[in-house]
Structures are given as C-alpha cells and as structure tokens.
Amino acid sequence: MAERTCILVTGGAGFVGAALVRRLAASGYRIRVLDNFTTGDPAHLAGVDAELIEGDIRDPRALGAAIAGAGAVVHLAAAGSVVMSVADPAANFDVNVVGTFRVLDAARRAGAGRVVLASTGGALIGDAAPPVDERSLPKPISPYGASKLAGEGYAHAFAKAYGLRTISLRFANVYGPWSERKQGAITLFFRAIHRGEPIVIYGDGTSTRDYLHVDDIASALQLALEKDVAGGTVLHIASGTETSVSELADLCRAVAGRPDHPVEYRPRRPGEVERNFAAYDLARQVLGYEPTIGLADGLRRTWEWFRDEVFAPAEVS
Ligand SMILES: NC(=O)c1ccc[n+]([C@@H]2O[C@H](COP(=O)([O-])OP(=O)(O)OC[C@H]3O[C@@H](n4cnc5c(N)ncnc54)[C@H](O)[C@@H]3O)[C@@H](O)[C@H]2O)c1
C-alpha cells in the first residue's frame, strides 16, 4: 500500500482543528498535531486517528520533530482573540508573528510541499466599505489583525525567496461544534441562553459580520492543500453574507427555542470592526470553494451540538 501523506496541523486540538483533523483523517491522510493546549483540548480529537504532540510552535526543537517527514503543513496555532491582543500586544506578537515565522522557516528547511496559513478577513482589513476582497487595502485596527498581516507577509516572502508553496486563507467568523472554549458571539449567546442570563451585545447591534460554518472552513483548507495554487496566494474564505449582531442574536434565540430571551446592550469595545463581510469569488475561481451550510441551518446544528455535548442534557429545560 502506498505511504499515506503526512500533514502537520499546528493548533490541531483547537476549534477549527477539531473539524479539519477529522476531515483530513477521513480522507486518508496521516495526521500529526502540534499543540500546546492553551486554548485547545486533546479531548477535541478523542477517537480520531491522529498523532498528538504536546509542544509550542515557538520551540524549534518541538517544531523540527513535528515537521519531520510531513508533506504539508496547515498552520492554525495562534493567539486568536482580538480583545486579548489589545490588552497584551506583546504576547500576541510572540505567538502569532514569531510563531508563524518559526513554522514557515521550519517548513522551508524540511522541504514541505505546501504550507496553508490561517489568516483573518475582518481584523486584517479593518474598517473598509464591505464587501472586502483580495484587492482591499489591509489596515488592521487591532494587534491581532496586524499579526496576521505580518504572517501573510512572511508567507509571500518565503514563496518568492525560497519557492515555498504557501497559501493564506482569510477566514470569516467561524462557528460550529467544538467551539465551547471560544469567546465568539455565537458561543457566548448559546451559553447565555443555556444559563438563563441575558445575551450581551457590545454596541447597538448594527455592527455586522460574515459567519461561516467550520465544516466549510475545513473544506476550504483541504482544497488549499490539494489544489495546485501559486505560492504566496491570499484568498478570502467567507459566506459573502452580511449579518448584524442583532439578527444573529435573533437567529440564536430562534434555533434554541427561546425567541423572547432577554438581550442587554453594552458599550462598543475597541479594536472591533464595525461592518464586515467578504466576497469569495477568487477562492471559488482558484480553489473551487463554495460555502454549503446556510446560517440558520448551521446555527441549528451548532445549538444541538452544544445542547447534547456541552450542556448536560438534564440541565436543558
Ligand atoms: N475561529 C474564527 O472565527 C477564526 C477567524 C479568523 C481566523 N481564525 C484563525 O484560525 C486559526 C484557528 O482558530 P481557532 O478558532 O481554531 O482557535 P483555537 O484557539 O481554538 O485554536 C488554536 C489552537 O492553537 C493552539 N496554540 C496556541 N498557541 C500555541 C503555541 N504557541 N504553540 C502550539 N499551539 C498553540 C491552541 O492550544 C489551540 O488548540 C487561528 O490561526 C485563528 O487566528 C479563526
């Protein structure tokens, strides 16, 4: 039998990793995960055919051992919180900029065939008239957005200087199962509903986002691994649909069967963009990417996952 291609997934025990590793393992790849479990959890990969290595992407020895023999890398490990990046920009820089540099450098030395980087749409572009796309001028308004732009810069430079086949995917706001440790709106809204506490909205509820189910992100990541795309390419992976935070809260309340659950409005937080959604035409053209899960359907599935897997069934009234 032919040797299966080994893929190193950094941060594979996190939220996106849980969906991606399952998908790649089911597609026949041999998966190795390097994760320091800061926000990830080995339980996310329970029962999945993947090798788990506990270690930090900033540790060249751990990274060198993890990357040995890998045909490709998907780099998901990051400090992913906009709010925490505003509070502690140095810590964010260390993981996201130094860490991403180390991953690219290790991939170059190991001769990896492809490196796929997780980047971000909204936080990297900043306040721009949506829909944004690959021609929009990046103007990050948080240290997190700036760190992801730096990673894209190194990915492009490593493609040109060393021929490393990098591709950066700018994710929209991702939601779905295994997001119980995330601080994103959907996780917090479902938790609030479950606990009987008001849903908290920062700002007046008119700010908008582009929400994408994690299975659509995982399918885009797999396409990025498998399609022959020029090194240094950057693509927006999005739903192309703009949803306000108030609309999102209404949908969350509806799928949870609590349409009258209370909502509390608090002052807007710094570093957050006001309006954001992205066009994915280039990803469709280059990867054949197309989102398949609508927001109402995806939220219903996510609520059911939270209800069955996170909130003890006996606690749900
Ligand atoms: N979730 C989203 O909405 C979203 C949107 C845009 C971009 N992204 C990007 O997608 C990627 C995955 O995000 P996620 O939502 O799964 O986040 P996550 O926090 O659930 O996963 C990140 C994983 O990386 C690990 N990690 C963090 N620092 C590490 C380090 N120094 N060494 C080794 N492992 C480390 C964590 O333990 C965790 O398992 C990140 O790069 C994030 O910036 C996510």
The ligand as a Gaussian input file, in Angstrom:
#p B3LYP/6-31G(d) Opt

LIG

0 1
 N      -12.430000      30.986000      14.770000
 C      -12.511000      32.038000      13.982000
 O      -13.583000      32.652000      13.834000
 C      -11.307000      32.499000      13.196000
 C      -11.446000      33.586000      12.322000
 C      -10.340000      34.020000      11.598000
 C       -9.138000      33.366000      11.740000
 N       -9.017000      32.314000      12.610000
 C       -7.706000      31.672000      12.748000
 O       -7.876000      30.265000      12.612000
 C       -6.925000      29.579000      13.410000
 C       -7.619000      28.571000      14.289000
 O       -8.537000      29.266000      15.115000
 P       -9.453000      28.528000      16.174000
 O      -10.725000      29.291000      16.202000
 O       -9.465000      27.071000      15.962000
 O       -8.652000      28.866000      17.527000
 P       -8.333000      27.950000      18.795000
 O       -7.848000      28.867000      19.845000
 O       -9.499000      27.065000      19.108000
 O       -7.166000      27.034000      18.233000
 C       -5.822000      27.431000      18.258000
 C       -5.011000      26.241000      18.710000
 O       -3.639000      26.617000      18.719000
 C       -3.042000      26.153000      19.941000
 N       -1.927000      27.042000      20.249000
 C       -1.972000      28.347000      20.608000
 N       -0.733000      28.830000      20.790000
 C        0.119000      27.809000      20.504000
 C        1.524000      27.689000      20.506000
 N        2.308000      28.731000      20.842000
 N        2.070000      26.501000      20.169000
 C        1.279000      25.431000      19.844000
 N       -0.057000      25.503000      19.823000
 C       -0.631000      26.669000      20.157000
 C       -4.167000      26.204000      20.961000
 O       -3.953000      25.378000      22.088000
 C       -5.367000      25.766000      20.112000
 O       -5.510000      24.368000      20.114000
 C       -6.164000      30.663000      14.169000
 O       -4.962000      30.930000      13.471000
 C       -7.090000      31.851000      14.118000
 O       -6.393000      33.073000      14.226000
 C      -10.084000      31.859000      13.335000

